Amino acid sequence: MSSSQTRSPDAELGLLDATMIGMGAMIGAGIFVLTGLAAEIAGPAAILVFALNGVVTAFTGLSYAELAASIPKSGGGYAFVREIFGDFSSFIMGWMLWFAYMIAGALYALGFAPNFLELLHVYGLVAPPDQVGAIAVPVLDASVPAAFVLAFIAVLGLVALNAVSTAASGSAETIFTIIKVSILVVFVAFGATSPLFSGAEFQPLFGVGGGPAAILPAMGLTFIAFEGYDLITTVTEEVKNPRENIPKAIFVSLIATVIVYLAVVTVAVGTLGADGLAAAGEAGIAEAATSFMPTGLPIIQNGGALIVFGAVFSTLTALNAVVIASSRVAFSMGREGQLLPSFGQIHHRYGTPFVAIIASAVVMLASVALPTQSAGNMSSLFFLLSFIIVNVAVIRLRRERPDMNRPYEMPFYPAPPLIGIALNLVLSVVLVDYLVRTDPLALALSAAWIVLGTAAYYAHASRQSAAGDDEDTTTISADAEHTPHDH
């Protein structure tokens, strides 16, 4: 019996599971580490930064919702572009998305490691993260930093879970996301009722730096915190009643995430103040929690420990979400004949895109060696470019197939996709300018990945063409054997 077959994964995910995939990816470690940095740039107006980023994200979210309802195929943005554009354009879209998800996975794995070590330190089990030594790896006959070992374990564990069961990985995502959102709700509840909370901390709203002009760079810094709703569309065929549930999951996850973000930022600024958050930097939320959360709580010792606990689950849910998403993009590309056929096959026993999951994991693990900042910048750049293309795709589909069945149609068309294109383009230009000045390595690696993809595309197309010629020759020869000849 063959080990795999070409078909769609079973539809085992409900509306809640699909929503949790989006929220799990969006409410990652970003809210814990970016709030202080946003306050450093924009002061109390950090709350506007997150609100405006939510608005920017919503425009592209409308395009994703309409396309997902019209084209209920797994693969996210790649599946949409594949339906509308030519072979090379769709390949490059999938190639960028696949890489962006895998790079994001490496970042989440590396983010999980120090948070997990800090959690163990809180309970006196290990030394502080920066004092934990390397771990001996007999197979390599060498010592490897503990953070790298934990990152590898996190990736391997979630890859194994995804490889053997779609339902189990979806359930894990739901459970982990509910836990971390509950932790943030506890944070907001204690902070909003704390005597330390004061509306005076928001006066003046533009009280630091460049005033209102500081909003845009702060938005560019924190935009990555809103990337994740698009992951829902990568598992479209595994969601029950996708034409209805996918748009719902996109909107619910976006609205819930924006509400959570605004509540957390409001409490953080209102209790610790913009200056206090800026001074704390990436530890801003943890320091705010420590200032007003009671001590001696059961299991959780103090507010700081609670936030570290939340950060551990945040990185795990975000990592699990991109393991799911990256493998589904590769699966969709394999099924469409744009990657090796084995990528587009479903395991006969587990019912999962097994080869696509393993291949994605290999690249994800290799990406752990990349500089963290460069990897993050590459991921952000590719996501912004893909969002522009998705907005273009919804316009083109409307023009070319006006009578197509669209269970969901965005309101006020064509304004949302046009605004989405403009806003994402502005943020892309801002990011590229930043990379030219501060991170040329990220630009070089991004260009190298596109060049590698172009070479892979034409090499694969050449093999397919050669195989087709051989098949035609064989058919002609077989026909000739059965054709009567004149003597």
N, C-alpha and C positions, 0 to 999 in steps of 0.2 A: 504494500500500500504506500502511496506517495506520502511524503511528510507534510505537504502543503497543497493548497489549491487556490485558484483565483476566484474570489468572491468577496463580498463585503463582510466586515466584522458584524457579529450579531448585535441587534439593537437592544442593549441592556441598560442604558442610562435614561433616567427620568429627567423631568424638568429641574428638580432640585440638584441632581448630580451635575447637569450641564451648567447650571447657575454657579455651583460651587467651584467648577473648573475655572470659570472666569474670575470669580472673586478670589479664589486661591492664588491665581497668578497675579492679580492686581494688588491685593493686600499682602504683599510680600514683605521683605525687610525694608522696602523703600520708606514706608510711613514711619518706621522707627529711626532711620538714620538720616532722612532727608529733611525732616521738619526743622531741625536746628540749623541746617545749612540754608534753608529757604529764609529763615528768620534773620540769619546773618546778612543776607543780601537785601531783603525787602522789609525787614522789621516786622511790626504787627500786621502789615499787609500780606504776610505769608498766607493768611487765610484766603485772601483774594487770589493769590497764586494758585492754590489748589482748586478754588472754585472755577477760575478761568480755564485751567487745564481740563477740568471736567467738561466745560462747554466745548472746548476744542475737540475733545475726544468724542463727544456726542455726535458731531456732524459725520465723522467717519463711521461711527457706530450705526447710524441710520443706513449708510450704504451697505455695511456688512449684513444688517438685518434683511434688507430687501433682496440682496444677492443670495443669501443663505436660503430664504424662503422660495426663491425662484429656481435655484440650482442646488437641490439638496444632496450634495456630494461631499464626502470627507476631503480634507486637504486645505480648507480655509481659503485664503486669498489666491493660492495657486490654482485651486479647482475653478474659481471664478474666471481668472485670467485665461486658463486653459480652454474654457468654454467660449471665450470671446475673441481672444487674440491668436496669433500664429504660434507655431511650434517653438521657435527660438525665444520669443518674448515670454511665453508661459514657462519655458524651462528656466530662464534667468530669474523669473519671479519665484518659482519654487526653490531654486538653488539658493537665493538670498534668504528666503524664509527659513529653510531648513537649517542654514548656518546660523541665522540669528537666534533661533530657538535653542540650538545646541550650545552656542556660546553663552546664552542666558543661563542654561542649565549648569555650566561650569561655574558661573559667577554665584549662583544660588548655593551650589555645593560648597564653594569656598566661604560663603557667608554663613552657612550652617556650622562649619567647624569651630570657629572662635566662639560663636554663641553657645554651642553645646559645651565647650570647655569652660566657658564662663559660668554656665549653669552648674556644672560639676564643682566648680570652685566655690560657688555660693554655698553649697552644702558641705564644703570642706573635704571633698573627695580628691581634688587635684590642686596643684599650684595655679596661680593666675595664668591665663592663656599665654602671655608673653614669656612665661618662665617654664612652660612645659617643653621638655626636650624632644629630641627625635626618637622615633620608634624603629628598632632593628627589624629589618625585613630579610629573613634568611634566604629567601629565593633570590633576592637581588644582591645578597652579601653586602648590604649597605644599610645606612640609617636614613630614614625619610622623615621630614617634619611631621609632627602629629596631625597638624591641620590638613595636610595632603592625604594622610591615611584616612582620616575621618571623612573627607570629601569623597574619596574613592568608595568608601563603605556606603555612604549615603546614596551615591549614584547607583552602585551595584545592587543595593537592596531594593530601590524603587524600580530599577530596570527589571529585576527578577519578578517583582510583583506585577508589573505591566505585561511582562512576557507570558505569564501563565494565566492571567485573568483580567479582562477588561472591567468586569463588574467589581472585582476586588480593588483595583486601582481607583475606580470611580468612587467606591465607598470610602476608601482611605482618604481621598481628597475631600469628600464631604465632611467626614469626622474631623480631620485636621483643621479645615477652614472654620467649622463651627466653634472649635476650641479657641482658635486665635481671635475670632470676632468676639467671642464671649469675654476674653481677657481685655480687649479694647473697650467693650461696654462697661466692664467693671472699672477700668481706668477713668472713663468719662463720668461715670456715676459718682465716684469718690471725688474727682476733681471739681465737677460742677457744683457740688454741695460743700466744698471745702471753704473755710474762712479765708484761705489764701487767694481764692478766685476773685478777681476784681476787673470790672469793665474799664477801669482807668488804664490798665495795661495796653489797651488798644488806642490810646490817645497820645499823640497824634498818630493816625493810621500810617501815614508816610513820613515817619519821623526819623529815618536813618538814610544814609547813603545818598543815592541819586533820586530819592522821592519816587513818584510814579514811574519814572523811567527804569527803575530797578525791577519792575514787574516782569518784563520780557526775559532777561537773563535768568531770573529765578524760575520762570516757567520752563525754560529750556533745561535747567538742571533737574527739575522734578517731574518732567513729562513721563519719564520711564515708569513712574509709579502708577500710571494709568494704562500701561500696555498690559494686555492680558485678556480682555473680553474677546479678542479675535481668536483666541485659542479654542473657544467654544465651537467655532465653525470648522475646526480641524477634525472633529469627531461627529460630524453631522449624521453620518449613516449609522452611528452607534447609539443615537438618541431616538427614543420612541416619538412618533409623530413629529418629525423634525421641522416640517414646514410651519408648524405652529409654535413648537417649543423652543426652537433656536432663536427666533426674534425675541420671544419672551425672556429667555435666559440672558440674552445680550442686554436688554433694557433693565431687567431686574438687577443684574450684577453691576451695571454701571451706576444706577441710581443708589443702590445700597452702598457701593464703594465710596461714592462722593459724599454721602451722608456720614459714613464712618470717618472719612478723612477730615471733613470739616469739623465734626465734633471733637476729634482728637486734637487737631491744631488749635481750635478755640480754647480747649481746656489747658493745653500746654502753654499757650501765650498768656492766658488769663491767670495762671498760677505762678509760672516761673518768670514770665515777662520775656519780651523779644531779646533783650540783652542777655538774660540768663540762658535762654535757649541757644543763642549764637555762641556764647562762651562754652557751652557744653558740646556744641558741634554734633557729631553723630550719636552721642549719648544723650541728646536733649530730652527725648521722651522718657528715658530711664531716670534721668535726674529729676524731671518734673514729678514722676510717680513717687520717687523716694521722698520728695518734699511734702506730699500730702497723704500718701497711703499709710494706713496704720501698720504697726510692726507686730510681730508675734502671731501672724495669721497661721492657721493650720496649713501644713505642707509648705505654702508660700511664706517665706519669712518676712519679706518687706516688698515695697512697691517696685524697687529696682529688680528684685528677683522675678517678680511677676512679668515685667516687661521682657526680661531675658528669656523667660519661659515662652512668652508669646513670640519672640523673635525666632526661637528654635522651630516652632510649629509653622511660622510664616515662611521660613526658608524651605522647609520640607514640602509644604503645599505648593509653593512656586516651582520647586524642582520637579515634583511629581507632575505638575501641569505641563511643563515644557518637555518632559520625557514623553508624555502622551502626544503633545502637539508635534514635536519633531518627527516622531516615528510615523504619524499619520500623513504628514507632508511627503515623506519618503515613500510611504506605501502608495499614495495617490500617484506620485510620479512614476513609480514602478509599474503600476497598473495601466498607466497611459503610455507605457513603452518608452519613457524618457529617462529611466534608470534601468538597471538590470531587472529582468523579469521576476527574479526571486524577491525583490523588494515589494512587489505588488501581490504577493501570495499570503494566504491566511493559513496558519498552522492547523492541521487536521484535528489535533487533540485539544489545543488551548483556545482555538478560535480567535487568535490575535495575530497582528502583522509581525510575526516573530523576527524575521530577518531584518525588517526595517527598524525594529526596536533595538536589536543588537548592533546594527551598523551605526545608528544614531548614538548609542552609548559609547562606542569606540571613539568617535570624533569628540564627544562630550568630555570623555576622560582625558583625551590628548589635549583638549583646549584648556585644561586646568593649568597647564604649564605657561600659558600666555600671561602677559602682564594684566592685572585685574582691570586697571583703568582703560587700557587699550581695548580689551575685550568688551567692556561695557559700552565704550564709544562706538565700536563697530556694530554691536547689537542695536543700539539706538538709531544709528544711521540707516541700517537696513530696514528697520521697522518703519521709520518715517517715509522712506522711499516706497515701501510696499503699500503704505496707507494712501499715498498719492495715486499709485496705480489702481488700487481698488476703487477709489472715487472716480477715476477716469473710466473704469470698466462699467460701473453702473450707468454712466451717461451713454456710453457706446451701446450697451445692451438695450436701453430704452429706445435709442434711435433705430437700431437694426431689427429689433423684435418688439415692436410696440404692442402687439396682440398676445404676447407671451403670458402664461398664467403666473400672476404675481399675488400669492396669498397675502403678502404684506407690501404695501407701497408707502414710501416715505412721504410725509406732508411737505408742501411748499417746494416740490421739485421744480427746477433744478438747483435751487439755492443751496441746500445742504451739501451736495457733493462739490459744487464750485467753491463754497466757503472752506470745505475740508481740504481741497487741493491747495488753496491759497495759504491757509494757516500751516499746514504741514510743510509746504514749500518754504515758508518763512523760517520755521524752526529748523529745517534741513540746512538752509543757507547759514543760519546762525551757528549750527553745529559744525559744519564744514569749515567755516572761518575759524572757529575755536580749535579745531583739529590741526589746521595748517599752522597755527601759532604755537600750539602746546603739545600736540600728539601726532606728529607725522607718521609714526609707526602704525597707528590705527588706519590711516588713509592708505598706506602702502599695503598693509595686510588685506584691507577691503578690496583694493584693486587686484591684488594677487588672487583672491578667492574668485572674483569675477572672471579673470583670465583663465584660471584653472577650470571653472565651469564651462567657459566657451570652448576650451580644448576638449573637455569631456563630452560636450554636446556633439561636436562634429566627429569625434572619434566613434561615439556610439551610433551616430547616424550613418557613418561609413560602414560600420559592422552590419547594421541592419540592412543597408543597401546591398552589401555583398551577400548576405544570407538570402535576401530576396532574389538576387540574380541566380544563386545556386539552386534555389527552389524552382525557379522558372526553367532552368536548364534541365533539371531532373524531370520535371513534368513533360517537357518537350520530348526528351529521350524516351520516356515511358510511352508517350503517345505514338512515337515513331515505331516502336516495337509492335504495335497493334495496327499499324497502317498498311494496307495491301500495297505491294510494289509491283510495277510493271516489269515483265521479263522479256 
